[in-house]
Amino acid sequence: IGPPIDGAPLRAIGAGVRQRREAEKAIGDGVRWARAEGIPWSVIGAVLGVSRQAALKKYGRSLEE
């Protein structure tokens, strides 16, 4: 069967995945709020560190739903 596996690294990976999901939700919520306030995609993209087009592509669709 092989040597036992230390679960600590796997728990760390799982914690990171949960943190990433929470961060993505917080970012998405912030983008929706910013758009509701009339903040342009170019400014949102700058805050995200991406182009206007990249921000719109990633978050624009979620605003349509």
Distance bins in CASP14 RR format, pairs under 12 A and 6 or more apart:
PFRMAT RR
TARGET T0000
AUTHOR 0000-0000-0000
RMODE 2
METHOD distances of the structure
MODEL  1
5 11 0 0 0 0 0 1 0 0 0 0 0
6 12 0 0 0 0 0 1 0 0 0 0 0
7 13 0 0 0 0 1 0 0 0 0 0 0
7 14 0 0 0 0 0 1 0 0 0 0 0
7 15 0 0 0 0 0 1 0 0 0 0 0
8 14 0 0 0 0 0 1 0 0 0 0 0
8 15 0 0 0 0 0 1 0 0 0 0 0
9 15 0 0 0 0 0 1 0 0 0 0 0
9 16 0 0 0 0 0 1 0 0 0 0 0
10 16 0 0 0 0 0 1 0 0 0 0 0
10 17 0 0 0 0 0 1 0 0 0 0 0
11 17 0 0 0 0 0 1 0 0 0 0 0
11 18 0 0 0 0 0 1 0 0 0 0 0
12 18 0 0 0 0 0 1 0 0 0 0 0
12 19 0 0 0 0 0 1 0 0 0 0 0
13 19 0 0 0 0 0 1 0 0 0 0 0
13 20 0 0 0 0 0 1 0 0 0 0 0
14 20 0 0 0 0 1 0 0 0 0 0 0
14 21 0 0 0 0 0 1 0 0 0 0 0
15 21 0 0 0 0 0 1 0 0 0 0 0
15 22 0 0 0 0 0 1 0 0 0 0 0
16 22 0 0 0 0 1 0 0 0 0 0 0
16 23 0 0 0 0 1 0 0 0 0 0 0
16 24 0 0 0 0 0 1 0 0 0 0 0
17 23 0 0 0 0 0 1 0 0 0 0 0
17 24 0 0 0 0 0 1 0 0 0 0 0
18 24 0 0 0 0 0 1 0 0 0 0 0
18 25 0 0 0 0 0 1 0 0 0 0 0
19 25 0 0 0 0 0 1 0 0 0 0 0
19 26 0 0 0 0 0 1 0 0 0 0 0
20 26 0 0 0 0 0 1 0 0 0 0 0
20 27 0 0 0 0 0 1 0 0 0 0 0
21 27 0 0 0 0 0 1 0 0 0 0 0
21 28 0 0 0 0 0 1 0 0 0 0 0
22 28 0 0 0 0 0 1 0 0 0 0 0
22 29 0 0 0 0 0 1 0 0 0 0 0
23 29 0 0 0 0 0 1 0 0 0 0 0
23 30 0 0 0 0 0 1 0 0 0 0 0
23 48 0 0 0 0 0 1 0 0 0 0 0
24 30 0 0 0 0 0 1 0 0 0 0 0
24 31 0 0 0 0 0 1 0 0 0 0 0
24 48 0 0 0 0 0 1 0 0 0 0 0
24 58 0 0 0 0 1 0 0 0 0 0 0
24 59 0 0 0 0 0 1 0 0 0 0 0
24 62 0 0 0 0 0 1 0 0 0 0 0
25 31 0 0 0 0 0 1 0 0 0 0 0
25 32 0 0 0 0 0 1 0 0 0 0 0
25 59 0 0 0 0 0 1 0 0 0 0 0
25 62 0 0 0 0 0 1 0 0 0 0 0
26 32 0 0 0 0 0 1 0 0 0 0 0
26 33 0 0 0 0 0 1 0 0 0 0 0
27 33 0 0 0 0 0 1 0 0 0 0 0
27 34 0 0 0 0 0 1 0 0 0 0 0
27 44 0 0 0 0 1 0 0 0 0 0 0
27 45 0 0 0 0 0 1 0 0 0 0 0
27 47 0 0 0 0 1 0 0 0 0 0 0
27 48 1 0 0 1 0 0 0 0 0 0 0
27 49 0 0 0 0 0 1 0 0 0 0 0
27 50 0 0 0 0 0 1 0 0 0 0 0
27 55 0 0 0 0 0 1 0 0 0 0 0
27 58 0 0 0 0 1 0 0 0 0 0 0
27 59 0 0 0 0 1 0 0 0 0 0 0
27 62 0 0 0 0 0 1 0 0 0 0 0
28 34 0 0 0 0 1 0 0 0 0 0 0
28 35 0 0 0 0 1 0 0 0 0 0 0
28 36 0 0 0 0 0 1 0 0 0 0 0
28 44 0 0 0 0 0 1 0 0 0 0 0
28 47 0 0 0 0 0 1 0 0 0 0 0
28 48 0 0 0 0 1 0 0 0 0 0 0
28 55 0 0 0 0 0 1 0 0 0 0 0
28 58 0 0 0 0 1 0 0 0 0 0 0
28 59 1 0 1 0 0 0 0 0 0 0 0
28 60 0 0 0 0 1 0 0 0 0 0 0
28 61 0 0 0 0 0 1 0 0 0 0 0
28 62 1 0 0 1 0 0 0 0 0 0 0
28 63 0 0 0 0 1 0 0 0 0 0 0
29 35 0 0 0 0 0 1 0 0 0 0 0
29 36 0 0 0 0 0 1 0 0 0 0 0
29 59 0 0 0 0 0 1 0 0 0 0 0
29 62 0 0 0 0 0 1 0 0 0 0 0
29 63 0 0 0 0 0 1 0 0 0 0 0
30 36 0 0 0 0 1 0 0 0 0 0 0
30 37 0 0 0 0 1 0 0 0 0 0 0
30 39 0 0 0 0 1 0 0 0 0 0 0
30 44 0 0 0 0 1 0 0 0 0 0 0
30 47 0 0 0 0 1 0 0 0 0 0 0
30 48 0 0 0 0 0 1 0 0 0 0 0
30 55 0 0 0 0 0 1 0 0 0 0 0
30 59 0 0 0 0 1 0 0 0 0 0 0
30 62 0 0 0 0 0 1 0 0 0 0 0
30 63 0 0 0 0 0 1 0 0 0 0 0
31 37 0 0 0 0 0 1 0 0 0 0 0
31 38 0 0 0 0 0 1 0 0 0 0 0
31 39 0 0 0 0 1 0 0 0 0 0 0
31 40 0 0 0 0 0 1 0 0 0 0 0
31 41 0 0 0 0 1 0 0 0 0 0 0
31 43 0 0 0 0 0 1 0 0 0 0 0
31 44 1 0 1 0 0 0 0 0 0 0 0
31 45 0 0 0 0 1 0 0 0 0 0 0
31 47 0 0 0 0 1 0 0 0 0 0 0
31 48 1 0 0 1 0 0 0 0 0 0 0
31 50 0 0 0 0 0 1 0 0 0 0 0
31 55 1 0 0 1 0 0 0 0 0 0 0
31 56 0 0 0 0 1 0 0 0 0 0 0
31 58 0 0 0 0 1 0 0 0 0 0 0
31 59 1 0 1 0 0 0 0 0 0 0 0
31 60 1 0 0 1 0 0 0 0 0 0 0
31 61 0 0 0 0 0 1 0 0 0 0 0
31 62 1 0 0 1 0 0 0 0 0 0 0
31 63 1 0 0 1 0 0 0 0 0 0 0
32 38 0 0 0 0 0 1 0 0 0 0 0
32 39 0 0 0 0 0 1 0 0 0 0 0
32 44 0 0 0 0 0 1 0 0 0 0 0
32 59 1 0 0 1 0 0 0 0 0 0 0
32 60 0 0 0 0 1 0 0 0 0 0 0
32 61 0 0 0 0 0 1 0 0 0 0 0
32 62 1 0 0 1 0 0 0 0 0 0 0
32 63 1 0 0 1 0 0 0 0 0 0 0
32 64 0 0 0 0 0 1 0 0 0 0 0
32 65 0 0 0 0 0 1 0 0 0 0 0
33 39 0 0 0 0 1 0 0 0 0 0 0
33 44 0 0 0 0 0 1 0 0 0 0 0
33 59 0 0 0 0 0 1 0 0 0 0 0
33 63 0 0 0 0 0 1 0 0 0 0 0
34 40 0 0 0 0 1 0 0 0 0 0 0
34 41 0 0 0 0 1 0 0 0 0 0 0
34 42 0 0 0 0 0 1 0 0 0 0 0
34 43 1 0 0 1 0 0 0 0 0 0 0
34 44 1 0 1 0 0 0 0 0 0 0 0
34 45 0 0 0 0 1 0 0 0 0 0 0
34 46 0 0 0 0 0 1 0 0 0 0 0
34 47 0 0 0 0 1 0 0 0 0 0 0
34 48 0 0 0 0 0 1 0 0 0 0 0
34 55 0 0 0 0 1 0 0 0 0 0 0
34 59 0 0 0 0 1 0 0 0 0 0 0
34 60 0 0 0 0 0 1 0 0 0 0 0
34 63 0 0 0 0 0 1 0 0 0 0 0
35 41 1 0 0 1 0 0 0 0 0 0 0
35 43 0 0 0 0 0 1 0 0 0 0 0
35 44 1 0 0 1 0 0 0 0 0 0 0
35 45 0 0 0 0 0 1 0 0 0 0 0
35 55 0 0 0 0 1 0 0 0 0 0 0
35 56 0 0 0 0 1 0 0 0 0 0 0
35 59 0 0 0 0 1 0 0 0 0 0 0
35 60 1 0 0 1 0 0 0 0 0 0 0
35 62 0 0 0 0 0 1 0 0 0 0 0
35 63 1 0 1 0 0 0 0 0 0 0 0
35 64 0 0 0 0 0 1 0 0 0 0 0
36 44 0 0 0 0 0 1 0 0 0 0 0
36 63 0 0 0 0 1 0 0 0 0 0 0
37 43 0 0 0 0 0 1 0 0 0 0 0
37 44 0 0 0 0 0 1 0 0 0 0 0
38 44 0 0 0 0 1 0 0 0 0 0 0
38 63 0 0 0 0 0 1 0 0 0 0 0
39 45 0 0 0 0 1 0 0 0 0 0 0
39 46 0 0 0 0 0 1 0 0 0 0 0
39 47 0 0 0 0 1 0 0 0 0 0 0
39 48 0 0 0 0 0 1 0 0 0 0 0
39 52 0 0 0 0 0 1 0 0 0 0 0
39 55 0 0 0 0 0 1 0 0 0 0 0
39 59 0 0 0 0 0 1 0 0 0 0 0
40 46 0 0 0 0 1 0 0 0 0 0 0
40 47 0 0 0 0 0 1 0 0 0 0 0
40 52 1 0 0 1 0 0 0 0 0 0 0
40 55 0 0 0 0 1 0 0 0 0 0 0
40 56 0 0 0 0 0 1 0 0 0 0 0
41 47 0 0 0 0 0 1 0 0 0 0 0
41 48 0 0 0 0 1 0 0 0 0 0 0
41 50 0 0 0 0 0 1 0 0 0 0 0
41 51 0 0 0 0 1 0 0 0 0 0 0
41 52 1 0 1 0 0 0 0 0 0 0 0
41 53 0 0 0 0 1 0 0 0 0 0 0
41 54 0 0 0 0 1 0 0 0 0 0 0
41 55 1 0 1 0 0 0 0 0 0 0 0
41 56 1 0 1 0 0 0 0 0 0 0 0
41 57 0 0 0 0 1 0 0 0 0 0 0
41 58 0 0 0 0 0 1 0 0 0 0 0
41 59 0 0 0 0 1 0 0 0 0 0 0
41 60 0 0 0 0 1 0 0 0 0 0 0
41 63 0 0 0 0 0 1 0 0 0 0 0
42 48 0 0 0 0 0 1 0 0 0 0 0
42 49 0 0 0 0 0 1 0 0 0 0 0
42 50 0 0 0 0 0 1 0 0 0 0 0
42 51 0 0 0 0 1 0 0 0 0 0 0
42 52 1 0 1 0 0 0 0 0 0 0 0
42 53 0 0 0 0 1 0 0 0 0 0 0
42 54 0 0 0 0 0 1 0 0 0 0 0
42 55 0 0 0 0 1 0 0 0 0 0 0
42 56 0 0 0 0 1 0 0 0 0 0 0
43 49 0 0 0 0 0 1 0 0 0 0 0
43 50 0 0 0 0 0 1 0 0 0 0 0
43 51 0 0 0 0 0 1 0 0 0 0 0
43 52 0 0 0 0 1 0 0 0 0 0 0
43 55 0 0 0 0 1 0 0 0 0 0 0
43 56 0 0 0 0 0 1 0 0 0 0 0
44 50 0 0 0 0 1 0 0 0 0 0 0
44 51 0 0 0 0 0 1 0 0 0 0 0
44 52 1 0 0 1 0 0 0 0 0 0 0
44 53 0 0 0 0 0 1 0 0 0 0 0
44 54 0 0 0 0 0 1 0 0 0 0 0
44 55 1 0 1 0 0 0 0 0 0 0 0
44 56 0 0 0 0 1 0 0 0 0 0 0
44 57 0 0 0 0 0 1 0 0 0 0 0
44 58 0 0 0 0 0 1 0 0 0 0 0
44 59 1 0 0 1 0 0 0 0 0 0 0
44 60 0 0 0 0 1 0 0 0 0 0 0
44 63 0 0 0 0 0 1 0 0 0 0 0
45 51 1 0 0 1 0 0 0 0 0 0 0
45 52 1 0 1 0 0 0 0 0 0 0 0
45 53 0 0 0 0 1 0 0 0 0 0 0
45 54 1 0 0 1 0 0 0 0 0 0 0
45 55 1 1 0 0 0 0 0 0 0 0 0
45 56 0 0 0 0 1 0 0 0 0 0 0
45 57 0 0 0 0 0 1 0 0 0 0 0
45 58 0 0 0 0 1 0 0 0 0 0 0
45 59 0 0 0 0 1 0 0 0 0 0 0
45 60 0 0 0 0 0 1 0 0 0 0 0
46 52 0 0 0 0 1 0 0 0 0 0 0
46 54 0 0 0 0 0 1 0 0 0 0 0
46 55 0 0 0 0 1 0 0 0 0 0 0
47 55 0 0 0 0 1 0 0 0 0 0 0
47 59 0 0 0 0 0 1 0 0 0 0 0
48 54 1 0 0 1 0 0 0 0 0 0 0
48 55 1 0 1 0 0 0 0 0 0 0 0
48 56 0 0 0 0 0 1 0 0 0 0 0
48 57 0 0 0 0 0 1 0 0 0 0 0
48 58 0 0 0 0 1 0 0 0 0 0 0
48 59 0 0 0 0 1 0 0 0 0 0 0
49 55 0 0 0 0 1 0 0 0 0 0 0
49 58 0 0 0 0 0 1 0 0 0 0 0
50 56 0 0 0 0 1 0 0 0 0 0 0
50 57 0 0 0 0 1 0 0 0 0 0 0
50 58 1 0 0 1 0 0 0 0 0 0 0
50 59 0 0 0 0 0 1 0 0 0 0 0
51 57 0 0 0 0 1 0 0 0 0 0 0
51 58 0 0 0 0 0 1 0 0 0 0 0
52 58 0 0 0 0 0 1 0 0 0 0 0
52 59 0 0 0 0 0 1 0 0 0 0 0
52 60 0 0 0 0 0 1 0 0 0 0 0
53 59 0 0 0 0 0 1 0 0 0 0 0
53 60 0 0 0 0 0 1 0 0 0 0 0
54 60 0 0 0 0 0 1 0 0 0 0 0
55 61 0 0 0 0 0 1 0 0 0 0 0
55 62 0 0 0 0 0 1 0 0 0 0 0
55 63 0 0 0 0 0 1 0 0 0 0 0
56 62 0 0 0 0 0 1 0 0 0 0 0
56 63 0 0 0 0 1 0 0 0 0 0 0
56 64 0 0 0 0 0 1 0 0 0 0 0
57 63 0 0 0 0 0 1 0 0 0 0 0
59 65 0 0 0 0 0 1 0 0 0 0 0
END
